[in-house]
Amino acid sequence: MLGYLMDLICILCAVRLPPGHSGPQLCRYCVEALPWRDYEADTDSAPDIHRLIAPLTYDGFTADWVVRAKHQSGMIEARVLGELLALVLLETYPDPDDRPACLVPVPLSWQRLLMRGHNQATLIAEPIRRALQIPIRHNAARRSRHTGIQPGRHAGQRHRNVHNAFRSRWHWRGEPLAIIDDVFTSGATVSALARCLREAGAGDIHVWCATRALPPA
């Protein structure tokens, strides 16, 4: 409705977008200027993950968007991240038969959900649901315990922090699933969730993250 009442502007450069603009709330110049990277990443170090798609480098504006989506009222930023990821996924999975059966946003503990008021992975998953026509299973898994935040921990600490931190609420029958998250760093969180879903009977686990953090120099 707001689109009919007022002109949309690019969230980066504030240029007015053309009437009837669809897709991410960005002009085409800003879309091209984003820190794009190779869409598909190697999963040899994460045996429970079948395929990893993370199209943007976690740097500059994209890092700001992720932080705002996590800790502030970054509803627009989360939606834009989801729309950008959806564009890549439509290109990567052109055949609907090759797509996972449902989307599983990485769940938060009830303490963190209460503190933030939203789950940023769910906000990112919503544009993907619309674009790829894949349902979201909001209650597919839960955090079995509250874990400390991952930033500031090295890879070993990250894996120990989320070890056995998830429980599946479904008994799967070999369905392929897609885990949705905002940023892929060491892969500890999505690997722990993927392992949990596989143990509950899920098939191939795809991981779709909006951004990927570069390893430290």
Buried (B, 14 or more C-beta within 10 A) or exposed (E): EEEEEEEBBBBBEEEEBEEEBEBBBBBEEBBEBBBBBEBEBEBEEBEBBBBBBBBBBBBEBBBEBBBBBBEEEBEBBBBBBBBBBBBBBEEBBEEEEEBBBBBBBBBBBEEBBEEBEBBBBBBBBBBBBEBBEBEBBBEBBBBEEEBEEBEEBEEEEBBEBBEEBBBBEBEBEEBBBBBBBBBBBBBBBBBBBBBBBBEBEBBBBBBBBBBBBEEEE
